[in-house]
């Protein structure tokens, strides 16, 4: 006979066992769903590299070349391919005070150089670990944390940081590709275009435009811009370094595991690729990453989490611009010439509820070109910017539009900015904002790069941004004379940066760089408006 206490203990024990079993089953289900979740993207095998390939790696900072492509560089050299690495910045955003503290903490107080000098040396040590020499790496010397300024606002006016180790308006380093290179976006693409023409790459690897870091976002745009201008028709792949807090996953040293892009990126218009690394290639990558000692000290788990059994890449195709019947069709279904963004991707820590851009694109009809973006709920008090670069085969024109409070206006931000005497209009419906422009403004345009962003005019804060995509216009627009419509005007002479709400001058954005792995103790994002021949028209099938 079992007494009541025994029954109670039995019922309690049985309950605990059931609870444990249910918990284990639940954890198993969660683990299964997580495994399916992170491996949801379908990967193709990255095409084999051959001895005839000439590979160009473009990295925003010293260490990105090792994190994103270290194993691939080693693999390419084993195939006897040629590899060249371009370092856009020198990773010099750290303040002299913080750099001094770092040297003290690492018992290196006798070091006489700057953080830029140190990271220059680390980068050479890293590529040497992969099998390259110092002759295979080019340093452009642009300011760390400021490439978005150069891309958007300081295209042809020199930018000067007011913080960090490098507070110059030109490159102060004697090891840079162009001595005393002015800190402008136009000069960045001038350097990249010349390197592409001289090196003649067959494959380019560059940062994914969906990367959360503004320097990576900007580098991606600079590469696409330069590729269009130089009629590059080879292969192009992107690599990802910054994406939320769960990339790579798990965020620590796991050399026996594979990398998988966050499956939320599945909404993007990309093809996904993976290449496996053998033990020798993975070991070389680990040695290269650890050569960036200043960065490993600051962010060890992040950097070492890229040491895996493979590397993953993406490629994006040009988007053919869709002709629609009228603006009304946009409200029901976004045109096929649109692209999506990861939802709720709080890039800045400043996003407000409902202020998340989810898609953008362009369409046209017989009279107009429509720029559109979609968010959870359009807020008229915010500023919605559309940034356009128009390629006609000989030069590049720029159009920037600010939409706010039901009105839209042209922003003159560079010498190659163009406007029309027909003012843009803005319409909002179903969480979609559409800016209507005269079609004649785009006559003669073969390709267009488009990016959108959303800002808070009250504090010049960047809330969200969508990366640049390359769009292809139809022949009837690409071959049309833009004098037929729109009254296009150029602002080549005496341009003025418009300082209306939602747009800032170079001075206003000088302190708006983001904290990043290359700037310990950084601050918040700032506003996004920081800133050859007819043969180009044959590059329609190239991927960017």
TIMARMAR-741783 format. One line per 5 residues: number of its first residue (from 1); their letters; for each residue x, y, z of C-alpha. Coordinates in steps of 0.02 Angstrom, whole numbers. Layout:
NUM = a = X,Y,Z  ...
// end
This chain:
1 = xxxxx = 0,0,0  63,173,-44  24,315,77  -27,491,26  150,559,42
6 = xxxxx = 212,424,-75  73,466,-199  117,650,-188  300,613,-216  255,499,-361
11 = xxxxx = 142,629,-441  276,762,-415  412,653,-489  302,604,-634  260,788,-664
16 = xxxxx = 443,836,-663  486,697,-785  346,750,-902  400,931,-888  580,884,-929
21 = xxxxx = 525,779,-1078  414,918,-1144  554,1043,-1121  677,933,-1213  554,905,-1354
26 = xxxxx = 525,1093,-1361  710,1128,-1366  731,997,-1500  594,1076,-1603  671,1249,-1580
31 = xxxxx = 841,1181,-1628  767,1097,-1781  676,1254,-1834  833,1358,-1802  937,1237,-1906
36 = xxxxx = 812,1245,-2048  800,1434,-2026  985,1471,-2040  1010,1348,-2183  856,1401,-2279
41 = xxxxx = 951,1492,-2416  995,1385,-2566  1180,1395,-2609  1262,1358,-2775  1443,1307,-2779
46 = xxxxx = 1554,1455,-2818  1629,1429,-2993  1806,1363,-2993  1948,1486,-3008  2074,1456,-3147
51 = xxxxx = 2254,1508,-3173  2198,1637,-3301  2088,1729,-3177  2136,1901,-3114  2047,1928,-2948
56 = xxxxx = 2018,2099,-2872  1970,2108,-2688  1902,2276,-2629  1899,2300,-2440  1835,2452,-2343
61 = xxxxx = 1954,2422,-2195  2107,2318,-2155  2038,2149,-2096  1886,2144,-2213  1993,2059,-2346
66 = xxxxx = 2034,1920,-2223  1860,1904,-2146  1765,1898,-2310  1888,1820,-2432  2040,1754,-2338
71 = xxxxx = 2008,1573,-2384  1965,1618,-2562  2128,1715,-2582  2227,1563,-2523  2127,1448,-2637
76 = xxxxx = 2153,1564,-2787  2341,1570,-2760  2344,1379,-2754  2264,1385,-2927  2402,1506,-2984
81 = xxxxx = 2275,1645,-3011  2326,1827,-2992  2256,1919,-2839  2259,2105,-2801  2186,2182,-2642
86 = xxxxx = 2126,2363,-2632  2109,2439,-2458  1995,2590,-2469  2028,2658,-2293  2169,2629,-2172
91 = xxxxx = 2056,2598,-2023  2109,2760,-1941  1951,2818,-1852  2016,2780,-1677  2059,2937,-1580
96 = xxxxx = 2241,2968,-1531  2190,2952,-1349  2109,2783,-1373  2255,2725,-1479  2374,2774,-1339
101 = xxxxx = 2270,2673,-1216  2276,2524,-1336  2466,2535,-1349  2479,2542,-1159  2365,2392,-1138
106 = xxxxx = 2470,2292,-1261  2639,2345,-1190  2684,2436,-1350  2706,2612,-1283  2862,2643,-1387
111 = xxxxx = 2766,2632,-1551  2790,2797,-1644  2661,2784,-1784  2474,2814,-1792  2332,2688,-1791
116 = xxxxx = 2331,2704,-1981  2515,2657,-1988  2487,2509,-1873  2340,2442,-1972  2439,2465,-2133
121 = xxxxx = 2571,2349,-2061  2440,2226,-1997  2360,2218,-2169  2526,2177,-2252  2557,2041,-2123
126 = xxxxx = 2383,1971,-2155  2396,1958,-2344  2572,1886,-2323  2496,1749,-2215  2381,1709,-2361
131 = xxxxx = 2525,1698,-2485  2525,1873,-2559  2661,2005,-2544  2656,2190,-2505  2658,2220,-2694
136 = xxxxx = 2485,2140,-2707  2398,2264,-2592  2349,2443,-2636  2305,2570,-2502  2194,2713,-2557
141 = xxxxx = 2203,2801,-2389  2026,2872,-2375  1957,2914,-2201  1887,2771,-2098  1704,2793,-2049
146 = xxxxx = 1675,2926,-2182  1651,2839,-2349  1464,2870,-2346  1502,3055,-2331  1610,3046,-2486
151 = xxxxx = 1479,2948,-2581  1331,3060,-2543  1380,3237,-2491  1566,3259,-2522  1571,3200,-2700
156 = xxxxx = 1676,3343,-2766  1710,3447,-2610  1844,3383,-2492  1785,3304,-2331  1876,3328,-2166
161 = xxxxx = 1838,3232,-2007  1835,3322,-1842  1873,3167,-1739  1985,3015,-1747  2169,3001,-1789
166 = xxxxx = 2149,3065,-1967  2078,3241,-1971  2142,3285,-2144  2050,3328,-2304  2174,3224,-2404
171 = xxxxx = 2277,3067,-2379  2422,3101,-2258  2506,2933,-2290  2659,2906,-2397  2606,2729,-2443
176 = xxxxx = 2443,2772,-2532  2403,2740,-2714  2385,2926,-2749  2491,3039,-2643  2389,3178,-2558
181 = xxxxx = 2228,3105,-2631  2086,3228,-2595  1947,3157,-2488  1806,3162,-2615  1692,3028,-2685
186 = xxxxx = 1741,3074,-2863  1923,3038,-2820  1879,2868,-2747  1800,2813,-2910  1943,2892,-3009
191 = xxxxx = 2064,2780,-2914  1956,2625,-2929  1925,2651,-3114  2110,2671,-3149  2151,2514,-3049
196 = xxxxx = 2018,2416,-3145  2084,2478,-3312  2264,2436,-3268  2235,2270,-3181  2094,2208,-3295
201 = xxxxx = 2011,2092,-3168  1905,1945,-3222  1823,1928,-3050  1787,2063,-2921  1744,2030,-2738
206 = xxxxx = 1676,2177,-2641  1565,2213,-2489  1383,2166,-2494  1277,2322,-2513  1161,2256,-2378
211 = xxxxx = 1303,2265,-2252  1251,2368,-2100  1413,2466,-2094  1405,2630,-2194  1585,2610,-2255
216 = xxxxx = 1540,2440,-2329  1379,2508,-2404  1477,2650,-2485  1619,2539,-2546  1492,2427,-2631
221 = xxxxx = 1418,2578,-2720  1589,2644,-2770  1634,2476,-2848  1471,2464,-2946  1491,2644,-3005
226 = xxxxx = 1670,2612,-3062  1624,2447,-3144  1489,2531,-3249  1605,2671,-3300  1744,2553,-3354
231 = xxxxx = 1629,2435,-3447  1672,2291,-3332  1589,2131,-3394  1672,2001,-3284  1603,1910,-3133
236 = xxxxx = 1563,2001,-2972  1527,1932,-2798  1490,2016,-2632  1542,1963,-2458  1456,2006,-2294
241 = xxxxx = 1540,2064,-2133  1410,2162,-2032  1229,2104,-2019  1139,2121,-1853  1195,2032,-1696
246 = xxxxx = 1178,1853,-1759  1303,1852,-1901  1404,1747,-1906  1311,1622,-1801  1365,1568,-1675
251 = xxxxx = 1464,1724,-1637  1624,1641,-1576  1767,1530,-1632  1690,1377,-1716  1816,1318,-1847
256 = xxxxx = 1727,1153,-1881  1562,1234,-1928  1502,1308,-2093  1449,1487,-2125  1269,1522,-2173
261 = xxxxx = 1199,1691,-2220  1056,1748,-2107  902,1673,-2191  812,1840,-2177  920,1892,-2324
266 = xxxxx = 817,1773,-2429  703,1920,-2475  846,2001,-2570  867,1988,-2758  1028,1889,-2745
271 = xxxxx = 1103,1724,-2799  1196,1638,-2657  1361,1545,-2671  1473,1445,-2557  1650,1383,-2575
276 = xxxxx = 1725,1253,-2457  1893,1276,-2375  2014,1136,-2336  2116,1132,-2177  2264,1224,-2254
281 = xxxxx = 2156,1363,-2322  2061,1383,-2160  2222,1387,-2060  2293,1523,-2174  2135,1624,-2152
286 = xxxxx = 2146,1607,-1963  2326,1666,-1966  2278,1815,-2076  2135,1867,-1962  2244,1856,-1808
291 = xxxxx = 2374,1966,-1896  2248,2108,-1872  2293,2107,-1687  2219,2278,-1646  2050,2221,-1708
296 = xxxxx = 2056,2048,-1630  2094,2132,-1463  1937,2239,-1478  1816,2115,-1556  1888,1942,-1539
301 = xxxxx = 1727,1841,-1548  1664,1931,-1703  1824,1912,-1802  1861,1733,-1753  1683,1680,-1796
306 = xxxxx = 1728,1701,-1980  1850,1556,-1967  1740,1418,-2037  1745,1275,-2161  1680,1382,-2303
311 = xxxxx = 1651,1560,-2364  1488,1626,-2435  1453,1757,-2568  1310,1837,-2663  1286,1915,-2833
316 = xxxxx = 1153,2037,-2892  1086,2059,-3069  1039,2220,-3154  853,2256,-3139  755,2293,-3298
321 = xxxxx = 642,2442,-3268  459,2397,-3293  338,2500,-3396  169,2521,-3310  1,2591,-3363
326 = xxxxx = -2,2728,-3233  45,2768,-3055  -113,2681,-2994  -42,2508,-3025  97,2539,-2898
331 = xxxxx = -28,2548,-2753  -89,2369,-2776  69,2276,-2826  245,2342,-2829  320,2335,-3004
336 = xxxxx = 441,2196,-3044  579,2328,-3053  587,2339,-2864  697,2262,-2732  666,2218,-2551
341 = xxxxx = 758,2252,-2390  766,2149,-2233  622,2198,-2120  653,2267,-1947  839,2279,-1981
346 = xxxxx = 877,2409,-1851  1041,2466,-1926  1059,2617,-1815  972,2585,-1650  863,2735,-1690
351 = xxxxx = 719,2658,-1788  546,2706,-1730  399,2586,-1743  333,2584,-1920  485,2676,-1988
356 = xxxxx = 569,2529,-2073  599,2537,-2260  555,2370,-2339  564,2398,-2528  607,2523,-2663
361 = xxxxx = 618,2535,-2851  579,2628,-3011  451,2613,-3151  396,2720,-3298  253,2756,-3417
366 = xxxxx = 240,2862,-3575  262,3026,-3482  340,2996,-3313  469,2900,-3213  412,2844,-3040
371 = xxxxx = 528,2820,-2892  449,2729,-2747  488,2660,-2577  382,2558,-2457  388,2560,-2268
376 = xxxxx = 278,2497,-2127  189,2664,-2121  243,2823,-2210  271,2965,-2087  254,3134,-2169
381 = xxxxx = 361,3214,-2035  513,3114,-2091  623,3146,-2241  625,3016,-2381  776,3032,-2496
386 = xxxxx = 802,2956,-2668  981,2956,-2733  1008,2924,-2918  1161,2907,-3030  1124,2910,-3217
391 = xxxxx = 1246,2827,-3338  1235,2870,-3523  1396,2792,-3586  1503,2948,-3578  1476,3030,-3410
396 = xxxxx = 1371,3016,-3253  1234,3135,-3197  1160,3143,-3024  983,3170,-2962  939,3182,-2777
401 = xxxxx = 759,3204,-2718  695,3243,-2544  512,3204,-2506  439,3273,-2346  268,3332,-2285
406 = xxxxx = 186,3291,-2451  311,3390,-2555  464,3341,-2656  611,3444,-2713  777,3424,-2802
411 = xxxxx = 935,3430,-2697  1093,3499,-2777  1235,3405,-2694  1372,3398,-2825  1435,3480,-2983
416 = xxxxx = 1358,3345,-3091  1185,3365,-3013  1045,3395,-3136  866,3454,-3111  714,3489,-3218
421 = xxxxx = 604,3643,-3232  460,3522,-3202  459,3498,-3014  440,3325,-2939  278,3278,-2853
426 = xxxxx = 248,3155,-2713  100,3041,-2677  76,2925,-2528  -43,2777,-2513  -40,2604,-2433
431 = xxxxx = 127,2637,-2346  205,2675,-2515  280,2843,-2561  297,2883,-2747  396,3026,-2822
436 = xxxxx = 347,3070,-3000  478,3144,-3116  469,3194,-3301  527,3052,-3412  633,3172,-3512
441 = xxxxx = 750,3192,-3364  809,3014,-3399  822,3019,-3587  991,2954,-3641  1010,2854,-3480
446 = xxxxx = 1057,2673,-3506  1089,2624,-3325  1040,2699,-3160  1098,2669,-2983  962,2699,-2854
451 = xxxxx = 967,2707,-2665  839,2769,-2539  848,2820,-2358  741,2890,-2220  796,3026,-2099
456 = xxxxx = 730,3120,-1949  746,3305,-1994  737,3357,-1812  904,3279,-1766  977,3237,-1938
461 = xxxxx = 968,3054,-1886  974,2915,-2013  830,2795,-1979  851,2669,-2117  928,2652,-2289
466 = xxxxx = 915,2537,-2438  1070,2495,-2535  1108,2545,-2713  1046,2435,-2854  1085,2448,-3038
471 = xxxxx = 934,2470,-3153  930,2457,-3343  821,2576,-3443  735,2518,-3603  809,2568,-3771
476 = xxxxx = 676,2700,-3808  736,2799,-3657  920,2756,-3671  929,2823,-3849  815,2973,-3827
481 = xxxxx = 878,3153,-3828  846,3227,-3656  816,3397,-3732  648,3335,-3796  566,3332,-3625
486 = xxxxx = 585,3399,-3451  692,3555,-3475  845,3473,-3398  968,3591,-3316  1143,3554,-3252
491 = xxxxx = 1218,3627,-3095  1399,3609,-3149  1445,3789,-3107  1426,3867,-2935  1333,3724,-2853
496 = xxxxx = 1267,3746,-2677  1227,3608,-2552  1045,3629,-2505  1021,3638,-2317  833,3610,-2308
501 = xxxxx = 772,3493,-2171  826,3316,-2209  986,3365,-2298  1148,3414,-2216  1306,3499,-2269
506 = xxxxx = 1476,3418,-2253  1506,3513,-2091  1344,3451,-2014  1386,3269,-2045  1568,3275,-1995
511 = xxxxx = 1532,3192,-1828  1402,3069,-1888  1502,2912,-1917  1447,2750,-1839  1532,2648,-1707
516 = xxxxx = 1609,2496,-1790  1739,2364,-1775  1864,2490,-1844  1822,2626,-1719  1817,2576,-1537
521 = xxxxx = 1692,2678,-1439  1611,2758,-1592  1449,2856,-1595  1284,2851,-1688  1250,2854,-1873
526 = xxxxx = 1225,3024,-1950  1118,3080,-2095  1143,2987,-2257  1162,3141,-2364  1341,3150,-2306
531 = xxxxx = 1398,3123,-2393  1708,2812,-3556  1643,2768,-3708  1489,2698,-3794  1556,2524,-3756
536 = xxxxx = 1482,2537,-3581  1312,2504,-3657  1363,2325,-3697  1383,2277,-3513  1200,2232,-3489
541 = xxxx = 1227,2055,-3427  1361,2090,-3297  1314,2054,-3117  1336,2184,-2982
// end
